[in-house]
């Protein structure tokens, strides 16, 4: 079974759900309606106030929804609203970056009591913190290995040894592709031709093979 993980930010008044790169405003009570549940297997929910704009490396001072408020929202519109036993609610906490490690642990435990299935501790700042968090919070854990942030870049094996069940690399492929695209465009502007890049390109045949697509077939099994 293929698993899709999307983000739902718990704002004041509504929830913003990021589905396949498109952010949609959704009233809280409709978070798990069929139109979303049909394509999402897991949701990770963030505790952030609506007026906050997140900035790189958590330099901004984030407004914080009260501890007593977020778990209630999670229970009311997340864990108790699930319609599929395989639907998984992953509760995210950014408390380490704006408060401290102990508060992140505290929030995680409250989310679990409210019905979250797993925890996503954002911006832990050392390997020891990842290890300690896994020891203090008894639940499936998700680690975020994004580059240029607060967290050290640990391998999936290291995180597994600590007790983490899920690891995401949310921007890695994008950053590599953007760097390559920038280099290509500079060279194209200079040379006036893309001929020197042909061996670095994905061919049409390779793309079709990746997508399991046969252009001669009447229908494509990978399509919607």
N, C-alpha and C positions, 0 to 999 in steps of 0.2 A: 504494500500500500504506500502510495506517495503521500508525504506529509507537507503541508503548507503552514508556515508560521507567519502571522500578521501582527501588526502592532495596533493596540487600541489605547489611546491616551485618555485617562480619566480626568476630564476637564470639569469646570463648573458649568453645568447646563447640558452638556452633550458629550459624546465620545467621538474622537476622530480615529477612524480605522484606515490603515494603510494596506490596500489590497493590490498586490502585483504592481507596486510602484505608483498607485493612484490613491490619493488621500480623500476620504469621503467623510462628511459630517453625518453622524448617525445619532438620533435621539437614544439616550441610554436604554430605554425599555425595548428598543429594537435591535440591540447589539447582536442577538443571536437569531434574528429572523432568518428564514430560509434562504434569502438571497445572499447572505453572508455565510451562514453555516454550510451551504452547499459547496463552498470552495475553500473553506478554512478548517484545518484540523486543530490548530493550536493558536491561541491568542496570548500575547504577553501584554500586560496592562501596566501603564506607567502612572505614578502618582505625581501629577504636575498640575498646577493651577493654569487656567485658561489664558491668563494675561502674560504668562512667562514666555519669553523667546530664548531658547537655548543657544548658547554661544560656544565656540570651540574651546575644548579643554576645561569646560565647566568654570570659566572665569566669571561668568555672570552669577550674581546672587539669586538663587532660584526661590520663588515664592513656594511655600509648602502647604499642602492641604493637611489639616489636622490629623493626627494619628487615628483618632476615633472616627473620622469621616470616611477615609479611604476604604478600610475593611468593610464598613457597612455598605458602601457602594459596590464593592467587589462581590459581597454576598448577595446583594439585591439584584444586580444586573449581570453578574458573571456566573459564579459557581452554582447558584440555585436556578439559573435560567437555562442551563445546558439542556439540549434536547437529544444529544447523542452521547452515549457512555464513553465513546472514544475521544470526545472533544476535551481538550486539555487547556486549562487556564494557567498561564505562567505570569506571576506577579513580579514586576520589576521595581526595584528601589534604587534611587540615585542618592540616598542619604549619605553614603560614604563621602561623596564629593562636597556636600554642602553642610554636613554636620560632622559625624565621625563614624568609625567602624561599629561601635557598639549600638548606635542608633540604627544602622543598616540591619544588624542582626535582630534588633527589637522589632523593626518594621516587618522583616521577613517572617518572623514567628507570628505576628498578628495576621498577616495575609494568609498563612497556612490555617490558622484558627477560623478565619472567615471563609475558608473553602477553596483557596488556591491549591492547584495540584503541584506546582513547581515554582521555583524562585529564580529570578534573574538579578543578581547583585551587580550593579553597574559601577565601574570606576574603582574597583579594588586596586590598591596601589603597590602590592608586592606579592611575590609567590607565597610568602607566609600568610598574608591576608586571605588569599584564595584557599589555602589549606585550612586555616583556622575557621573560616566561614563555613566550609564544608563540614567541619567537626561540630560547629555550634548549631547549624541549621539542618535538621534531619528531613530532607526532602530531595527530590530530583532537582538538580541545579543546572542552570545555563550560564556559560561564560562567554563574554564578548571580547574577541581578539581583534578589535579594530586597531588600526595603526594610528600613531601620533596622538594618543590619548593618555590617560592617567595610568592605565594598566600595563604591566610588562607583557611582552609577547611570549606566551608559553605554548608549548606544543600540545596537541590533542592528547598525546600519551601522558604528559605530565598532569594535565587537568583530570584525565581519567583516573590516574593514580591518586589524586587528591579526593576523588569522589564525584566529579562532575559528569553528568550524563549527556549534556548537549554543549556544543561549541559552535559559535557563529563567526564568520569572517565577512561582515556585511559590506565592506567597501573594497576589499582586496583586489578582486578581479576588475572592478571598475577603475581603480587607481592605476593598475597595470595597463589597462586598455587605453585610458586617457593619456598616459605618458607616451605609449607607442603612437597614438594618434597625433599627439603634438609633434613628435619627432618626424613622423611621416609627412605632415603638412609643411613643416619647415623645409624638408628635403624636396618636396614637390614644388614648392615655391622657388627654390633655388635651381633645381634641375629642369623643371618644366615637364617632367615625365615620371610615372610611377614604376617604370620598368625595373628599377633596382630593388623594388620591394616585392616583386612577384613571388619569390621563394618564401617570403615571410607571411604571405596571405593564405587564408583558408580558401580552398578552391570550392567551386560550386558542387562538385562531387562529394567533397568532404562534408559540406553543409548538409546535403541530402542524406548522407549516411548517418550523420549525427542525429538528424530529425527522423530517421527511418522513413524517408519520403521518396516515393517513386512517382516522378512527374508523368509517367505513362499510365499510372493506375487511375481508375475512375473515381476513387475516393481515397482519402488519406486517413488512416486509423489514428494518427496523432492529432487530428483536428478536433474542433469542438463539435 
